[in-house]
Amino acid sequence: MEIVISGGKVAPSTDEITTPQAAKARRIANYLPRPELLRDAVIEHNQDDNTTSLRFETAAGPIRILLPVAEGFEFHIIHDSDTGPRILGTLRGASLSVRAVAFRISEFLRTRGLK
């Protein structure tokens, strides 16, 4: 599922977003190695902040994997808590294949008991 945030409003995506980040997020989601991750993954396009992320609902609350805005940057893993967003970690993987990034995301969530 994909959602778009624009003007502070959240809506399901009816038009396909064609940015390079959106295409990469879709490819990463397709390679998530565990069925529960694939089933629960939501691609979030925040047009207000010009970001794309993969979001997962966990027992600890929503976790977002923020895609890099350009080559050479890192993926940020953000926990959206009641007190605001908090960075849990980063993944250095801008040069990795989407399959390797999907595996690293899965392992990050699994080893911390989040998913």
C-alpha positions as CSV (number, residue, x, y, z in Angstrom):
1,M,0.0,0.0,0.0
2,E,1.2,3.5,-0.7
3,I,0.1,6.8,1.0
4,V,0.8,10.4,0.1
5,I,1.1,13.2,2.6
6,S,0.5,16.6,1.0
7,G,-0.5,19.8,2.7
8,G,-0.6,18.0,6.0
9,K,-3.3,15.6,4.9
10,V,-2.8,11.8,4.5
11,A,-4.5,10.1,1.5
12,P,-4.1,6.8,-0.2
13,S,-2.1,7.0,-3.4
14,T,-4.2,6.8,-6.5
15,D,-1.7,8.0,-9.0
16,E,1.7,6.3,-9.3
17,I,4.5,8.4,-7.9
18,T,7.4,8.3,-10.4
19,T,10.3,9.7,-8.4
20,P,13.5,7.6,-8.2
21,Q,13.0,7.2,-4.5
22,A,9.5,5.8,-5.0
23,A,10.8,3.3,-7.5
24,K,13.6,2.2,-5.2
25,A,11.1,1.9,-2.2
26,R,8.9,-0.4,-4.3
27,R,11.8,-2.5,-5.3
28,I,13.0,-2.8,-1.7
29,A,9.5,-3.7,-0.5
30,N,9.3,-6.5,-3.2
31,Y,12.5,-8.1,-1.8
32,L,11.6,-8.0,1.9
33,P,12.5,-11.6,3.0
34,R,9.7,-12.2,5.5
35,P,6.0,-12.4,4.6
36,E,4.9,-10.4,7.7
37,L,7.2,-7.5,6.6
38,L,5.9,-7.6,3.0
39,R,2.3,-7.7,4.2
40,D,2.7,-4.8,6.7
41,A,5.0,-2.5,4.6
42,V,3.5,0.9,3.6
43,I,5.3,3.2,1.3
44,E,4.9,6.7,2.5
45,H,5.5,9.7,0.1
46,N,5.7,12.9,2.1
47,Q,5.4,15.6,-0.4
48,D,5.6,18.3,2.2
49,D,9.1,17.2,3.3
50,N,10.0,15.7,-0.2
51,T,10.8,12.3,1.3
52,T,9.9,8.7,0.7
53,S,10.0,6.0,3.4
54,L,8.9,2.5,4.2
55,R,6.7,2.3,7.3
56,F,6.1,-0.7,9.5
57,E,3.7,-0.9,12.4
58,T,5.5,-2.6,15.3
59,A,4.7,-3.3,19.0
60,A,6.8,-0.2,19.8
61,G,4.9,2.0,17.4
62,P,5.5,3.0,13.8
63,I,9.0,2.6,12.4
64,R,10.0,4.4,9.2
65,I,13.0,3.6,7.0
66,L,13.7,7.0,5.4
67,L,15.3,6.5,1.9
68,P,18.4,8.6,1.1
69,V,17.7,11.8,-0.8
70,A,20.8,11.4,-3.0
71,E,23.5,8.9,-3.7
72,G,26.1,8.5,-1.0
73,F,23.7,9.2,1.9
74,E,22.3,6.7,4.4
75,F,18.9,5.1,5.2
76,H,17.6,6.5,8.5
77,I,15.5,4.3,10.8
78,I,13.1,6.5,12.7
79,H,10.7,5.6,15.5
80,D,7.6,7.8,15.5
81,S,6.7,7.9,19.2
82,D,4.4,10.0,21.3
83,T,7.3,12.4,22.1
84,G,8.2,12.8,18.4
85,P,10.4,11.1,15.9
86,R,13.7,9.6,17.1
87,I,16.4,8.1,15.0
88,L,17.1,4.5,16.0
89,G,19.9,3.9,13.6
90,T,21.2,4.3,10.1
91,L,22.0,1.8,7.3
92,R,24.9,2.5,5.0
93,G,23.6,1.0,1.8
94,A,23.1,3.5,-0.9
95,S,25.5,1.5,-3.1
96,L,24.0,-1.9,-2.2
97,S,21.5,-3.8,-4.3
98,V,17.8,-3.4,-3.3
99,R,17.8,-7.1,-2.2
100,A,20.7,-6.4,0.2
101,V,19.0,-3.3,1.6
102,A,15.7,-5.3,2.1
103,F,17.7,-8.0,4.0
104,R,19.4,-5.4,6.2
105,I,16.1,-3.7,7.1
106,S,14.6,-7.1,8.0
107,E,17.6,-8.0,10.2
108,F,17.6,-4.6,11.9
109,L,13.9,-5.0,12.8
110,R,14.3,-8.7,13.8
111,T,17.4,-8.4,16.0
112,R,15.8,-5.5,18.0
113,G,12.5,-7.5,18.5
114,L,10.5,-4.9,16.5
115,K,9.1,-7.2,13.9
